[in-house]
Amino acid sequence: MTAVTSAGCAAPDQAAPLPASVDLEKETVITGVVSNDSGEAVAGAYVRLLDSTGEFTAEVVTSPEGQFRFFAAPGTWTLRALSRHGNGDTTVTASQATNQVSAAVAA
Amino acid sequence: MSRDTALVSADWAEANLDAPGVVFVEVDEDTTAYDGGHIPGAIKLDWKKDLQDPVRRDFVNKQQFEALLSERGIAGDDTVILYGGNNNWFAAYAYWYFKLYGHGDVRLLDGGRKKWELDARPLSKDAVSREATQYTAQDPDVSIRAFRDEVVDAIGTKNLVDVRSPDEYAGRLLAPAHLPQEQAQRAGHIPTALSVPWSKAANEDGTFKSDDDLRQIYGEAGLDDSKSTIAYCRIGERSSHTWFVLKELLGHQDVKNYDGSWTEYGSLVGVPVALGDEPGKA
């Protein structure tokens, strides 16, 4: 399994666009892109959001550009990505507003 | 009911794609998923447009259900195989409708769309149409559907199972984390409800856990199988998944799905609400 890193401050914005109705004063958004060993975005990956005890909270399928997005709450979460290329985990400490994360999968 | 009559494996499904009398039906939360590729020959039901009443907050009545299935070409003696995304949440919800309206042979595809995709099994974008039928439904079987007054009366007497995530149960979130936080007026859970997230019943690939594992999970959570049970979630689709497990896989006798769920209960005036991780008192 490949190590996973959070996107740095200078990373390009890879977030999925947010609907206009979303209030970032209230929402804690976790968003990012799933990529494979070669750094290519993985469409159709299943990304699972697990809470700090490892309990399943939500699951989404990545867009054609490999993007995913969750509406969560401040705290520590684990993102687990499943794909035909393999699986991968990453941990994120989310705060209110938008939190960007990169997730990698490998066989 | 049991696993043998309520569930089919992906291998069985792939071997029976063209079998006469077998109809594959996709039901997704994301109603565009079908158009991007579906199991070859499968038709689609839209859980909002097809399965909900367009005006009242209720699902389709017997006549609407008959008209829908007739138009889509499903016959009363067909074996209906339901599948979908989100670990079969909405497929399980549709399964509960088919049972409510008395369809003879209906089953879930174990693992749903996720396992099918992760296994790299065939998907098709071809349009599918079936010859119309004259479908006759039974009167709704309300022995599997709970309404709000019954739920309030069940506090402290029946098993109430809250199948939402722990944060929704405790009142820290109002909706699943892939949706904007909206809906009920109040957060929390029905007092005395056990927290057994639907996801405990499923493996990572969306298939159901073994009967032994399932019995252990609900036993350890404190579900008293000598009592009647009502399952609920936010809008009744995740609780259909748990209803399926308790009633159809484990064969518990009296299990109801409360489809009003938290969006109704959490907006009722004057009912008790518990906050935090404990069930709370009656």
Interface residues (C-beta under 8 A of the other chain):
Chain A: P19 S21 V22 K26 E27 G44 Y46 R48 L49 D51 T53 E55 F56 T57 A58 E59 V60 V61 R69 F70 F71 A72 A73 R80 L82 S83 R84
Chain B: D30 A33 G85 N86 N87 K114 E117 L118 A120 S165 P166 D167 R172 L173 A175 P176 A177 H178 L179 P180 Q181 P197 S199 E204 D205
